[in-house]
Amino acid sequence: MSRVDPFEGERPRWIRVVAYRYRFATRAERREHSVVWMRDHHRVILDPVTLSDRPDPSSGR
């Protein structure tokens, strides 16, 4: 997925999942920001959690 490990071999302490909507930039946005894509925050799918927040699968919950 990535050539560079952003976690430097360690597990992340927290994770969250966020959805974004992507669209092509308008001509004005391309001139102003020098970008091709614009990203708009859509919604949070999963709030920040840690491994310890997960239920224990052996508990049957």
N, C-alpha and C positions, 0 to 999 in steps of 0.2 A: 504494500500500500504506500509506503514511503521509503525513500532511500536513506533518510536520516531518522534515527530513533529519537523522538522528542523526549523520551523518558530516560535516556541514557542507561538502558538495561534494567531499570527499576520498574516495578509496577506502579501505576498511578494511584494516589491515595483516594482520589475522588473521580467519579465520572458523571457526565450528564449527556443527554441526547437532545439536540435542538434541531428543528427543521427550518430550513430557509427556502425562500423562493428566489430563483435566479431568472434574470431576463437580460436581453441585450440592452446595452446602454444606448441612450439617445445620442444624437450627434453632439448636442450641447454637453451632455455628461462626458462623452469621450474627450471633447476639447478641454473641459474643466478638470477632469480627474485622470485623464490618460488611461482609461479602462475600456474593456470590451463588455464585461459583465457587471451587472449590478445585483447585489444580494440584499434581500429584505428579510428581516426576522419574521418567521411565520408563527411558530409555536414551540413550547417546550414539551418534548415527548416524555422525558424522564428527568425529574429534578435531581440535583446532585445527591449521589449515594456513595457509600463506602462498602467495601467487601463485608464489613461487620454488620451492615444494614440488611443483608440478605437473610431470608429465613433459612433455617437449618433443614436441608432436604430429608434428613433422617428423622426429624420430629413429626413428619406427616402434615405439617401446616402449609 
